[in-house]
Amino acid sequence: LKASSPVAAIDETNVTLVTDAQALADGKQTFMNNCASCHRQDGGGDIGPNLTDEYWLHGNTIQDVYKVVRKGVQGTNMIAWEGFISPEKMQNVSSYLLSLQGTNPANPKKPQGELVKPAIETAPVDSVKVQASL
């Protein structure tokens, strides 16, 4: 790739969440080849954390995930993938990883990090709570 191509210019400041089926399939293939050995094929976690729950060690945005994939996490088994896989593949695998949210794998690793709910699920402050009667 030429340095001037848009794909080569992807980094954590301009990465976007891709939802295209072909890009997600590519991300899944990259995940199976490179990530499943530590995070399991279902994302449930082993050496690496569970990627299907709402607990995050380094944030849950596409930018946060891409940065971890690209730069790794010092002091852990998470290596920097920059230089091994292309920026486009890092974007695709980061997007695929986020698509694993809420998939409920069998026998997942216990939650690690901070509970981070997706922003779209927050109810307005003035919403009326419905209480079930017994």
C-alpha positions as CSV (number, residue, x, y, z in Angstrom):
1,L,0.0,0.0,0.0
2,K,1.1,3.5,-0.8
3,A,1.3,5.8,2.2
4,S,-1.1,8.2,0.5
5,S,-3.9,5.5,0.1
6,P,-6.8,6.0,2.5
7,V,-6.6,2.4,3.8
8,A,-2.9,2.9,4.9
9,A,-3.9,6.1,6.7
10,I,-6.3,4.4,9.2
11,D,-5.3,4.9,12.8
12,E,-7.1,5.3,16.1
13,T,-8.0,8.9,15.4
14,N,-10.0,8.2,12.2
15,V,-10.9,4.5,12.4
16,T,-14.6,3.8,11.7
17,L,-16.8,0.9,12.8
18,V,-17.5,-1.1,9.7
19,T,-20.7,-3.0,9.3
20,D,-20.3,-4.3,5.7
21,A,-20.7,-8.1,5.6
22,Q,-17.5,-8.6,3.6
23,A,-15.4,-6.4,5.9
24,L,-16.8,-8.2,9.0
25,A,-16.1,-11.6,7.4
26,D,-12.6,-10.5,6.8
27,G,-12.4,-9.3,10.4
28,K,-13.7,-12.7,11.6
29,Q,-11.0,-14.5,9.6
30,T,-8.3,-12.3,11.1
31,F,-9.8,-12.9,14.5
32,M,-9.8,-16.7,14.0
33,N,-6.2,-16.6,12.7
34,N,-4.7,-14.3,15.3
35,C,-7.0,-13.6,18.3
36,A,-8.9,-16.8,19.0
37,S,-5.9,-18.5,20.6
38,C,-6.1,-16.1,23.5
39,H,-9.7,-14.9,23.4
40,R,-11.3,-18.2,22.2
41,Q,-13.2,-18.6,18.9
42,D,-16.4,-17.4,20.5
43,G,-14.7,-14.4,22.1
44,G,-15.4,-15.7,25.6
45,G,-11.8,-15.2,26.9
46,D,-9.0,-17.5,28.0
47,I,-5.5,-16.0,28.4
48,G,-7.1,-12.7,27.1
49,P,-10.3,-11.2,28.4
50,N,-13.8,-12.0,27.5
51,L,-14.8,-9.8,24.6
52,T,-18.5,-10.5,24.7
53,D,-19.5,-8.9,28.0
54,E,-19.9,-5.2,28.9
55,Y,-16.7,-5.0,30.9
56,W,-13.7,-3.3,29.3
57,L,-10.1,-2.9,30.4
58,H,-9.2,-0.2,27.8
59,G,-12.5,1.2,26.5
60,N,-15.2,-0.1,24.2
61,T,-15.2,2.4,21.3
62,I,-13.9,1.5,17.9
63,Q,-11.0,3.9,18.5
64,D,-10.2,2.2,21.9
65,V,-10.3,-1.3,20.4
66,Y,-8.3,-0.4,17.3
67,K,-5.6,1.2,19.5
68,V,-5.3,-2.0,21.6
69,V,-5.1,-4.1,18.4
70,R,-2.6,-1.8,16.8
71,K,-0.3,-1.0,19.8
72,G,-0.9,-4.0,22.1
73,V,-0.9,-3.7,25.9
74,Q,2.4,-3.5,27.7
75,G,2.9,-6.0,30.5
76,T,0.3,-8.4,29.1
77,N,0.2,-11.1,26.4
78,M,-1.5,-8.7,24.0
79,I,1.0,-7.9,21.3
80,A,1.0,-5.0,18.9
81,W,-0.4,-6.2,15.6
82,E,0.8,-3.1,13.7
83,G,3.3,-4.3,11.2
84,F,1.8,-7.8,11.1
85,I,-1.7,-7.0,9.7
86,S,-2.8,-4.0,7.6
87,P,-4.6,-1.0,9.0
88,E,-7.7,-2.1,7.1
89,K,-7.5,-5.6,8.6
90,M,-7.1,-4.0,12.1
91,Q,-10.2,-1.9,11.4
92,N,-12.1,-5.0,10.3
93,V,-11.1,-7.2,13.2
94,S,-11.8,-4.4,15.7
95,S,-15.3,-4.0,14.2
96,Y,-15.9,-7.8,14.2
97,L,-14.7,-7.9,17.9
98,L,-17.3,-5.3,18.8
99,S,-20.0,-7.3,17.0
100,L,-19.4,-10.1,19.6
101,Q,-21.0,-8.0,22.3
102,G,-23.9,-9.8,24.1
103,T,-23.3,-13.1,22.2
104,N,-23.2,-15.1,25.5
105,P,-20.6,-17.8,24.8
106,A,-20.5,-21.0,26.8
107,N,-18.3,-20.9,29.9
108,P,-17.1,-17.3,29.5
109,K,-14.2,-15.8,31.5
110,K,-15.2,-13.7,34.4
111,P,-15.6,-9.9,33.7
112,Q,-12.5,-7.8,33.9
113,G,-12.2,-4.0,33.9
114,E,-15.0,-1.4,34.0
115,L,-18.7,-1.9,33.2
116,V,-19.3,0.2,30.1
117,K,-22.9,0.2,28.8
118,P,-23.4,1.2,25.1
119,A,-24.5,4.9,25.0
120,I,-27.6,4.0,22.9
121,E,-29.1,1.9,25.8
122,T,-29.2,4.7,28.3
123,A,-32.8,5.9,29.2
124,P,-33.6,9.5,29.5
125,V,-33.4,10.9,33.0
126,D,-37.1,11.8,33.1
127,S,-38.2,8.3,31.9
128,V,-40.9,6.6,34.0
129,K,-39.8,3.3,35.6
130,V,-42.4,0.6,35.5
131,Q,-42.5,-1.6,38.5
132,A,-43.8,-5.1,38.3
133,S,-46.5,-6.0,40.9
134,L,-46.3,-9.4,42.5
